[in-house]
Amino acid sequence: MTLSDSALEKRREYYRQYRERNRERYNEAARRWRSKPENKIKIQEYNQQYWERKAEEEQ
C-alpha cells in the first residue's frame, strides 16, 4: 500500500516541522553518533565512497 501524493506531502511537512522543533536533540544525537570510534571509520569510508562516486560521475 502506497500513500497518495497529498498524504506524502503531509507526512513530509509533519516530519520537517518535528525536526525544526527538536533540532538541538537531533544535533546532539548526531554528535554523539559521530564521536564513537567505530562510527568514525564508517564516516571516513562513506566520505571516500562519496568522492569516488562524484569523480566517476564527472568523467
A tleap script that builds the chain and sets N, CA, C and O, in Angstrom:
source leaprc.protein.ff14SB
mol = sequence {
  NMET THR LEU SER ASP SER ALA LEU GLU LYS
  ARG ARG GLU TYR TYR ARG GLN TYR ARG GLU
  ARG ASN ARG GLU ARG TYR ASN GLU ALA ALA
  ARG ARG TRP ARG SER LYS PRO GLU ASN LYS
  ILE LYS ILE GLN GLU TYR ASN GLN GLN TYR
  TRP GLU ARG LYS ALA GLU GLU GLU CGLN
}
set mol.1.N position { 0.841 -1.181 0.000 }
set mol.1.CA position { 0.000 0.000 0.000 }
set mol.1.C position { 0.882 1.239 0.000 }
set mol.1.O position { 1.767 1.380 0.844 }
set mol.2.N position { 0.643 2.121 -0.933 }
set mol.2.CA position { 1.426 3.345 -1.012 }
set mol.2.C position { 0.545 4.542 -0.687 }
set mol.2.O position { -0.675 4.506 -0.846 }
set mol.3.N position { 1.189 5.586 -0.236 }
set mol.3.CA position { 0.464 6.804 0.113 }
set mol.3.C position { 0.234 7.655 -1.124 }
set mol.3.O position { 1.028 7.633 -2.065 }
set mol.4.N position { -0.843 8.392 -1.113 }
set mol.4.CA position { -1.116 9.311 -2.216 }
set mol.4.C position { -0.140 10.482 -2.143 }
set mol.4.O position { 0.530 10.679 -1.129 }
set mol.5.N position { -0.065 11.243 -3.207 }
set mol.5.CA position { 0.857 12.384 -3.237 }
set mol.5.C position { 0.553 13.382 -2.131 }
set mol.5.O position { 1.466 13.911 -1.498 }
set mol.6.N position { -0.739 13.642 -1.895 }
set mol.6.CA position { -1.092 14.609 -0.852 }
set mol.6.C position { -0.738 14.068 0.533 }
set mol.6.O position { -0.324 14.832 1.404 }
set mol.7.N position { -0.896 12.758 0.747 }
set mol.7.CA position { -0.534 12.155 2.028 }
set mol.7.C position { 0.979 12.189 2.231 }
set mol.7.O position { 1.450 12.443 3.340 }
set mol.8.N position { 1.739 11.935 1.170 }
set mol.8.CA position { 3.200 12.001 1.273 }
set mol.8.C position { 3.654 13.414 1.620 }
set mol.8.O position { 4.536 13.599 2.459 }
set mol.9.N position { 3.052 14.404 0.975 }
set mol.9.CA position { 3.423 15.789 1.250 }
set mol.9.C position { 3.075 16.163 2.691 }
set mol.9.O position { 3.849 16.850 3.357 }
set mol.10.N position { 1.922 15.719 3.170 }
set mol.10.CA position { 1.511 15.999 4.545 }
set mol.10.C position { 2.495 15.372 5.533 }
set mol.10.O position { 2.857 15.994 6.531 }
set mol.11.N position { 2.928 14.132 5.252 }
set mol.11.CA position { 3.884 13.444 6.119 }
set mol.11.C position { 5.235 14.156 6.105 }
set mol.11.O position { 5.859 14.328 7.152 }
set mol.12.N position { 5.685 14.569 4.921 }
set mol.12.CA position { 6.958 15.305 4.832 }
set mol.12.C position { 6.906 16.586 5.649 }
set mol.12.O position { 7.850 16.919 6.367 }
set mol.13.N position { 5.791 17.302 5.532 }
set mol.13.CA position { 5.635 18.555 6.277 }
set mol.13.C position { 5.646 18.299 7.782 }
set mol.13.O position { 6.262 19.057 8.532 }
set mol.14.N position { 4.976 17.245 8.230 }
set mol.14.CA position { 4.953 16.911 9.650 }
set mol.14.C position { 6.368 16.657 10.160 }
set mol.14.O position { 6.772 17.214 11.181 }
set mol.15.N position { 7.121 15.817 9.449 }
set mol.15.CA position { 8.476 15.495 9.897 }
set mol.15.C position { 9.403 16.691 9.789 }
set mol.15.O position { 10.310 16.830 10.610 }
set mol.16.N position { 9.212 17.551 8.817 }
set mol.16.CA position { 10.001 18.777 8.687 }
set mol.16.C position { 9.790 19.652 9.910 }
set mol.16.O position { 10.751 20.158 10.490 }
set mol.17.N position { 8.546 19.831 10.299 }
set mol.17.CA position { 8.244 20.643 11.481 }
set mol.17.C position { 8.776 19.980 12.750 }
set mol.17.O position { 9.282 20.662 13.641 }
set mol.18.N position { 8.663 18.659 12.834 }
set mol.18.CA position { 9.167 17.942 14.001 }
set mol.18.C position { 10.675 18.160 14.146 }
set mol.18.O position { 11.167 18.423 15.243 }
set mol.19.N position { 11.408 18.050 13.025 }
set mol.19.CA position { 12.858 18.253 13.073 }
set mol.19.C position { 13.205 19.679 13.476 }
set mol.19.O position { 14.179 19.903 14.195 }
set mol.20.N position { 12.416 20.642 13.019 }
set mol.20.CA position { 12.668 22.033 13.415 }
set mol.20.C position { 12.469 22.218 14.914 }
set mol.20.O position { 13.270 22.882 15.570 }
set mol.21.N position { 11.403 21.635 15.456 }
set mol.21.CA position { 11.119 21.780 16.889 }
set mol.21.C position { 12.144 21.056 17.747 }
set mol.21.O position { 12.385 21.461 18.885 }
set mol.22.N position { 12.749 20.003 17.232 }
set mol.22.CA position { 13.680 19.185 18.009 }
set mol.22.C position { 15.101 19.229 17.454 }
set mol.22.O position { 15.856 18.264 17.572 }
set mol.23.N position { 15.453 20.353 16.851 }
set mol.23.CA position { 16.750 20.498 16.188 }
set mol.23.C position { 17.918 20.202 17.121 }
set mol.23.O position { 18.839 19.478 16.743 }
set mol.24.N position { 17.896 20.745 18.323 }
set mol.24.CA position { 19.014 20.549 19.251 }
set mol.24.C position { 19.165 19.077 19.622 }
set mol.24.O position { 20.282 18.569 19.707 }
set mol.25.N position { 18.054 18.399 19.842 }
set mol.25.CA position { 18.110 16.983 20.193 }
set mol.25.C position { 18.678 16.166 19.045 }
set mol.25.O position { 19.493 15.268 19.258 }
set mol.26.N position { 18.241 16.484 17.808 }
set mol.26.CA position { 18.783 15.805 16.636 }
set mol.26.C position { 20.281 16.045 16.510 }
set mol.26.O position { 21.044 15.108 16.275 }
set mol.27.N position { 20.706 17.298 16.666 }
set mol.27.CA position { 22.119 17.638 16.525 }
set mol.27.C position { 22.968 16.938 17.582 }
set mol.27.O position { 24.054 16.438 17.287 }
set mol.28.N position { 22.468 16.906 18.807 }
set mol.28.CA position { 23.215 16.256 19.881 }
set mol.28.C position { 23.346 14.752 19.626 }
set mol.28.O position { 24.404 14.171 19.866 }
set mol.29.N position { 22.289 14.133 19.147 }
set mol.29.CA position { 22.343 12.698 18.850 }
set mol.29.C position { 23.347 12.431 17.731 }
set mol.29.O position { 24.090 11.452 17.785 }
set mol.30.N position { 23.371 13.294 16.725 }
set mol.30.CA position { 24.317 13.130 15.618 }
set mol.30.C position { 25.756 13.299 16.113 }
set mol.30.O position { 26.648 12.558 15.699 }
set mol.31.N position { 25.980 14.267 16.994 }
set mol.31.CA position { 27.325 14.471 17.545 }
set mol.31.C position { 27.783 13.250 18.334 }
set mol.31.O position { 28.927 12.814 18.212 }
set mol.32.N position { 26.879 12.702 19.144 }
set mol.32.CA position { 27.237 11.503 19.923 }
set mol.32.C position { 27.569 10.343 18.997 }
set mol.32.O position { 28.532 9.613 19.234 }
set mol.33.N position { 26.771 10.169 17.937 }
set mol.33.CA position { 26.993 9.073 16.998 }
set mol.33.C position { 28.335 9.244 16.294 }
set mol.33.O position { 29.097 8.286 16.165 }
set mol.34.N position { 28.626 10.469 15.836 }
set mol.34.CA position { 29.883 10.715 15.119 }
set mol.34.C position { 31.106 10.593 16.005 }
set mol.34.O position { 32.202 10.334 15.508 }
set mol.35.N position { 30.941 10.777 17.321 }
set mol.35.CA position { 32.096 10.752 18.215 }
set mol.35.C position { 32.556 9.337 18.564 }
set mol.35.O position { 33.668 9.170 19.065 }
set mol.36.N position { 31.737 8.316 18.315 }
set mol.36.CA position { 32.124 6.944 18.632 }
set mol.36.C position { 33.187 6.466 17.644 }
set mol.36.O position { 33.064 6.706 16.442 }
set mol.37.N position { 34.228 5.792 18.137 }
set mol.37.CA position { 35.337 5.358 17.269 }
set mol.37.C position { 34.892 4.477 16.099 }
set mol.37.O position { 35.391 4.638 14.985 }
set mol.38.N position { 33.966 3.552 16.336 }
set mol.38.CA position { 33.549 2.666 15.246 }
set mol.38.C position { 32.788 3.433 14.166 }
set mol.38.O position { 32.808 3.045 12.998 }
set mol.39.N position { 32.125 4.509 14.547 }
set mol.39.CA position { 31.388 5.296 13.566 }
set mol.39.C position { 32.301 6.256 12.797 }
set mol.39.O position { 32.001 6.636 11.665 }
set mol.40.N position { 33.408 6.640 13.418 }
set mol.40.CA position { 34.355 7.487 12.713 }
set mol.40.C position { 34.894 6.766 11.485 }
set mol.40.O position { 35.122 7.385 10.446 }
set mol.41.N position { 35.097 5.462 11.603 }
set mol.41.CA position { 35.552 4.659 10.472 }
set mol.41.C position { 34.475 4.626 9.391 }
set mol.41.O position { 34.778 4.745 8.204 }
set mol.42.N position { 33.217 4.463 9.804 }
set mol.42.CA position { 32.115 4.457 8.841 }
set mol.42.C position { 32.031 5.786 8.099 }
set mol.42.O position { 31.802 5.815 6.889 }
set mol.43.N position { 32.216 6.872 8.821 }
set mol.43.CA position { 32.165 8.202 8.210 }
set mol.43.C position { 33.281 8.349 7.181 }
set mol.43.O position { 33.053 8.843 6.077 }
set mol.44.N position { 34.481 7.920 7.544 }
set mol.44.CA position { 35.607 8.003 6.609 }
set mol.44.C position { 35.345 7.172 5.364 }
set mol.44.O position { 35.611 7.625 4.251 }
set mol.45.N position { 34.826 5.962 5.537 }
set mol.45.CA position { 34.522 5.102 4.392 }
set mol.45.C position { 33.455 5.724 3.503 }
set mol.45.O position { 33.580 5.722 2.278 }
set mol.46.N position { 32.414 6.253 4.116 }
set mol.46.CA position { 31.348 6.872 3.349 }
set mol.46.C position { 31.871 8.064 2.556 }
set mol.46.O position { 31.548 8.218 1.378 }
set mol.47.N position { 32.678 8.906 3.196 }
set mol.47.CA position { 33.221 10.080 2.507 }
set mol.47.C position { 34.090 9.666 1.321 }
set mol.47.O position { 34.024 10.277 0.254 }
set mol.48.N position { 34.893 8.641 1.508 }
set mol.48.CA position { 35.740 8.171 0.419 }
set mol.48.C position { 34.883 7.659 -0.739 }
set mol.48.O position { 35.135 7.991 -1.897 }
set mol.49.N position { 33.865 6.848 -0.422 }
set mol.49.CA position { 32.976 6.332 -1.467 }
set mol.49.C position { 32.237 7.460 -2.170 }
set mol.49.O position { 32.055 7.424 -3.387 }
set mol.50.N position { 31.816 8.452 -1.415 }
set mol.50.CA position { 31.095 9.589 -1.988 }
set mol.50.C position { 31.947 10.321 -3.016 }
set mol.50.O position { 31.495 10.596 -4.128 }
set mol.51.N position { 33.192 10.636 -2.633 }
set mol.51.CA position { 34.051 11.402 -3.540 }
set mol.51.C position { 34.503 10.576 -4.736 }
set mol.51.O position { 34.688 11.114 -5.827 }
set mol.52.N position { 34.682 9.273 -4.539 }
set mol.52.CA position { 34.991 8.404 -5.679 }
set mol.52.C position { 33.828 8.393 -6.664 }
set mol.52.O position { 34.033 8.465 -7.876 }
set mol.53.N position { 32.615 8.303 -6.144 }
set mol.53.CA position { 31.430 8.303 -6.984 }
set mol.53.C position { 31.280 9.637 -7.722 }
set mol.53.O position { 30.937 9.660 -8.904 }
set mol.54.N position { 31.538 10.742 -7.023 }
set mol.54.CA position { 31.465 12.063 -7.654 }
set mol.54.C position { 32.501 12.195 -8.770 }
set mol.54.O position { 32.216 12.772 -9.820 }
set mol.55.N position { 33.700 11.662 -8.545 }
set mol.55.CA position { 34.753 11.731 -9.557 }
set mol.55.C position { 34.368 10.931 -10.796 }
set mol.55.O position { 34.641 11.352 -11.920 }
set mol.56.N position { 33.735 9.778 -10.591 }
set mol.56.CA position { 33.309 8.950 -11.728 }
set mol.56.C position { 32.162 9.623 -12.497 }
set mol.56.O position { 32.101 9.523 -13.723 }
set mol.57.N position { 31.268 10.295 -11.800 }
set mol.57.CA position { 30.162 10.983 -12.456 }
set mol.57.C position { 30.657 12.097 -13.361 }
set mol.57.O position { 30.055 12.377 -14.397 }
set mol.58.N position { 31.755 12.732 -12.970 }
set mol.58.CA position { 32.316 13.833 -13.746 }
set mol.58.C position { 32.901 13.366 -15.067 }
set mol.58.O position { 32.904 14.113 -16.046 }
set mol.59.N position { 33.397 12.134 -15.101 }
set mol.59.CA position { 34.066 11.645 -16.296 }
set mol.59.C position { 33.123 11.244 -17.384 }
set mol.59.O position { 33.560 10.812 -18.451 }
savepdb mol mol.pdb
quit
